């Protein structure tokens, strides 16, 4: 290896990058919220997750093109700021951070829900508080320590999804496995009346895309990855294809295995399905795996949110304290601030114990999708500008430019327009809209606003 090719201190390699990306994407959006999606979309749910994966793949391609061409702390936030100005860069950065904190609140609530299988009398807010403190403490590790912790957590949830799909295939092939029997009636009925329930597909897409919105870490982690032009594109391809396939197949078998009227939205549909297999203590074992999966997603979201807050502070768009790093390069102040705000968000589980999960993921999903709209629009103008100024910087190019940028933009906009058709999502959408408005106004009234 030539000296110029040596790995930067603390940088991710390809495996570590994939682990961090999978850790941020795969979480309660599939393991818990899939029950809500199935309840809304019915037999359309696997197709909804497939469509969501395609949208996620487009957005990820735009992000890595811009990050490789122009690496910057804050990634897509920095690119949006360059294209659309300081105000929109401020909005995108704080919107991502706010969405991350709300997503963290959803994940930590999911952790508490999983833990209540064994501690049914424990208050939801107390369990959420305990998990919040644990994960915040873990994120004070440097990148090497963080990736090692994430490796174990990510492997557990990948194993859970893979084993569930294999069990579903075994049952579909006629292998006796406890009380589980294949039931393809919902899919047969769908082919008989293809338009029936189509509205449920569109109204469920906000929850579906929430399961994919952890892709923001791709841009942020790419700036801390060695040789990103060679490493990141194939790694992202592996991540997006794997996640989409696992989600769509897992949801297909949940519908095929669970009896009519299931799943129960208060319990993970995976736990309900595994309980049919007749494996001793299967529900407990799987619940533990799902708990580690939610912890993994929570862990990665603390990482990505704190890095965005650090980027905002470096651009003088957040308190200067958040720009402080320790000797190992960890933005400890940003981690601490993100963890402290998470604790405040978690207290909502004391006030709204039955609704906090769907409210937080709806608000987080709304803000995350507005950010995806920004990524798509930014990519269109970013590529056009770079082709004129420095085309040699485009080491990786997202396909089908410029059409794919606007197809992705239109698809995400359609999801946001359809989301209010699901009444359970309205409080989250309202709160997400109010937060977006507040962030936009805050730019003009924050300390130092007149100097920028």
N, C-alpha and C positions, 0 to 999 in steps of 0.2 A: 504494500500500500504506500503510495507517495505521501509525502508530508502534507501536501495540500488536500489530500483526500481523507486525512484522519478525522475520525468522528469528533465533533465538538463536545466539550465537557458537558455532561448532563443531558445530551440530546437523545431523542428516541431513535431506535432502529426500527426496521419494518415491522417486526413482530410486536414490539412495544406500542407502535403507532396503531396497529390493528386492534390490540387489546384495549387501548384507551378509547378508540372509536366505538368498538362493540360495547364496552362498559357504559358509555354515555348514551348509546341509542337503545339498547335492549334493557327494558325495565318494566315498571308497572303499566306502561302503555299497552303492553301485550299480556303480561301475567295477571293483571287485575282488570284494566279497562276493557279488555277484549270481551268480557261478559256484558258490558254496557253496549258495545258495538254489536254483538250478536243479538241482544235484545231489541236493537233498533233496526239493523239491516237484515237479520235472519240469514237465510241461505246465501244472500248476496255478500256476506261478510268476508269470505276469502277473496272475492274479486275486489272488494274495497281495499283490503290490505295489499293486494297486488298492484292496484292503481296507485295507492299511496307510495309503494316502493319505487314505482317508475318516476313519480314526481320527485321523491327524495334523491334518486340517482341523478336526475337532471340538475337539481340544485347543488348537489355535491360536486358535479363536474364543473359547474361555473365557479364554485368556490376555489377549487384546487387550481384551475387555470389562472385565476387572479393572484392567488397566494404564491404560486411558483414564479410567475412573471414578476411579481413585486412583493417580496416578503415584507411584512410589517407587523409590529405588535398590534393586536386587535384585528388583524386580517380583514375580513369583509367590512368591518366598521371603518377601517382606514381607507379602504377602496371606495366605499360609499361617500366618505367625506371628501375624497379627492374629486369624485365625479359631481356630486351634488352640493358640496359646500359644508362648512362647519356645523350649521344647524342640523342638517340631516345626519351627519356623522355623530353628533351628540345624541340625537334621538335614537339612532340605530344601536349605539353602544349601551345606553341606559335601558332601551327596550329589551335588548338581549339579556342584560343583567337582571332586569326585573322578571322577565320570562323565566330565567334560570332559577331565581329564588322561588318563584311560584311553582315551577316544576320540581324543585327540591322539596317544597312543602307537600306536593302531591306524592313524591317518592317516600318521604319520611312518614307520611300518613299511611301509605301502603305497607311500610315496614311494621308500623304499629298494628295495622289490621291483621297482617300475617301472624304477628306475635300473640295476638289475642286468642288464637286457636288454642294456645297453651295457658294463657293468662286471661281468661274471659272476664274476670272482675276488675282487671287493671284499667284505669281511665286511659282513653285514647291519647289525651294530651300528655300524660306522664310518660308513656312509652315513646311518643314522638320526641319529647324533650331529651330523653336518654339517647336515642339514636342520633339526634342532631349534634349533641355534644361529642359523641364518639366519632362521627365522620369528620367534624370540623378539626378535631385533634389529629386524625389520620392525615389530613391535608397539609399539616405543617411539615411533612416529610419532603425531601427533595424528589426530583423526577424519578430517580432510580428506586427509591423506597416506595414511591407511589405506584410505579408500574408493577413492582413485585406484589404489592397488596392486591392490585387490580387483577393480576394474572389469575390468582386463585378464585376471586369473586366472579370473573368473567367465564372461566372454565366451568364453574358450577352451573351457571344459567344456560350456557351452550349445551352442556350435557343434558340438562332437564328438557330443553326443547327437542333435542335430537332423540332422546330416549322415548319421549312422548310420541313423536312421529313414528318411530320404529314400532312402538306398541300398537299404534293405530293401523299401521300397515299389516301387522301380524293379525289383528282382529279382522281386518278387511279380507285377508287371505284365508279366513276360516279357522284360524288357530284359536282354540278355547282359552280365554284369559279372564277368569273370574266371571263377573256378571256382565262384562262388556260385550255388546253385540253391535254389529254395524247397522246403521239406520240411515240409508241414503234417501229416505222419503222426501225430506225437505228439498234436496237437489233435484229429484225427479219431478216434484211439483213445480219447481222453478222453470225447468225446461218445458213443462206443459203450459205454464202461464208466465212467460218471461218478463212481462211488464209488471206483474204483481210484486209489490214490495220494493220497486226500484227507487221510490222516494226515500225509503229507509237507507239505501246506499248513500245517497247524497247527504242526508242529514247526519249520518254517522261519520262522515269524512273528517270532521274536525278532530274527533277522538282518535280516528285512525292515524291522521297525520301527526297527532301528538306523540304517537308511538315511534315516530321517525325523527322528531325535531331535535334530537340530540346531535344531529350532524354538524351543529355549530362548532363542535370540538375539532372537526376535521381541519378547518382553516386555522384555528388557534394552535393545535398541536403540530400542524405542518411547519410552523415557524420555529418549532423546537425539535425538528427532526433532521437528522443528518442526511445530506444529499437528497433533498425533497423532490427534485425533478425526476430522479430515477426511482425513488422509493414510494412516493405518495400515490401517483396514479394507479399502479397495479394494486396497492394496498386498499385504496378506496373502492376499486372494482370488486375486490374480494369481499369487502365489508358490505357493500350495497346489495350484491347478488345473494350473499349468504343470509343477510337479515330478511330480505324480501321473501326468499324461498321458505325460510323457517317460519315466518309469521303466517304466510298464506296457507301452508300445509298444516301448521298447528291448529289454526282456526277451523280449517276444513274438518279435521278429525274431532275437534271438540263438538262441532255440530253433529257429526256422524255418530258419535258415541254417546253423547248425553241424551236422556229421554226428553220428550216434549215438555215444554214449560221450564226447562233449565236453560242457561245457568242462573244461579242465585247471585245477583249483583253484589251481595255483601261478602261473598266468598270467591276466591280465585276459581275460575272454571277448570283450571288445570288440576287443582286439588280435588274437585268434584269428579273429574274424569278418571284420575288415577285411583280414586277410591273404588271404582268399579272393577279394577283389574284383579282384585283379590290378593294382592301382595301384602304380607303382614307389615303393618305400620307404614304403608305406602303414603298415606295422606300426610303423616307427620314428617316423613323424610322429605317429601316434595315441598311441603310448606317451609321446611328449613332451607331448601334450595332456593325457593322463591324469595324468602327473606334475604338471603345473600345476594340474589339478583337485584332486588330493590336497593340494597345497600351499595352494590356496585354502581348502579346508575346514579344514586345519590352522591357517591364518592366522586365520580367523574364530573357531575354537574357542579359540585363545589369547585373542582379544578377549573372548568371552563368559565364559570361566572367570576371567579377571583381573578383570572387572567384578563378578562374583559374590563373589570374594574381597575386593574393595574394599568391597562392601556389608556383608559379614560383619565386616570390621574396623571399619566405622563403627558397627555395632551392638555393638561390644565382644565379638564372638564369634570373632574371629581376632586374631592379633598386630597391635598398633597400627601397626606399621611398614607393613602392607599398605594403610593408609588414606592414605598419602602420595601427593600429586599434584604434578606439576611445574607450571610456569607456564602450560603449554598445556592443563592439565586432564587429562593422561594419568596414570593410576594406575601409575606406573613401578615402584613396589615390588611391587605385585600381579602385574604382568607378569613381573618378574624372578623372583619366587617361583614362579609357575606354570611358567615356563621351566625353572627349576632342578629342580623336581619331575619335569617331563617328562624331563629328562636321566636321572634315576634310573630312571624307568619304561622308558626306552629301553634301559637296560642289561640288561633282561630279554631283549632280542633276542639278547644274547650267550649267555645261558643256555638259551633256548628258541627258537632261530632258526626252527624249522619250525612252531611252534604259537603264537608270540606274537600273530599277527594275530587268529586266531579266539578266543583266550583273552581278549585285551584288549577286543575288540568285544563279546564275550558279557558280560563283567563290566560294561562301560560301558553296554551295552543294558539289562541288568537294573536298574542304578541309575537310568538315564534313565526307564525305564518305571515304576518306583516313584514317581519325580517326577511322571510323567504322571498316575498314580493320585491323587497329592496335588492336582494342578491341577484334576482333575475334581471331587473332593470339596470342595475349597476353593471352587470356583465355585458349587456348590449353596448352601452356607451364606453365601457372600459376597453373592450376589444377594438371598437372602432377607433378610439383615440390611440391605442398602442400600435395598431396597424400603420398608422400615419407617422408616429413618432419613433418607435423602436420595435419593429416586427421581430427582430432577432431574440427579444426577451420572451416570446411566446414559445416556451419549450414544450408546453402541453396545450392543446386546443380542444375545448368541448366541441362535440360534433354538431353539425347542422346549423351553424351560425348563419343568419340571425334568427332563424325560424324557431329554434328550440327555446331561445330566451323568452320569446313572447308566448309560445305554447305553454311553457311552465308558468309564466305570469298569469295567463288566462285561467289555467286549471286551478291555481291557488285562489284566485279571486272568486271563482265559481264556488269553491268550498266555503269561503267566508260568507258569501251571499246566501248559501243554503243553510248554514249553521243555525240561524235563528228559528228554523222550522222545528228544531228539537227544543221544547220548552225547558228541559233540565239544563241546557247549555246557556240560557239567556242571562242568568246572574253573572256567570263567568265572562260572557261576551260584554255585558254592560261594564263590569269592573275593568276588563281589559281595555275597552274603549276609553274609559275615564282615565286610566293610567297613561295611555298613549297621549291623550290630550294634555294631561298634567306634565308629562315629560317634555312635550313640545313647547309648552309655556315656560317651563323651568329654565330653558336655555337663555331666555331674555331677562330673567329676574335673578339669576344666580350671581354670587359674588364674582366680580371680574368680567361680567358679560360685556360691558362697554368697551373693554380693551381688545376684544377679539372681533 
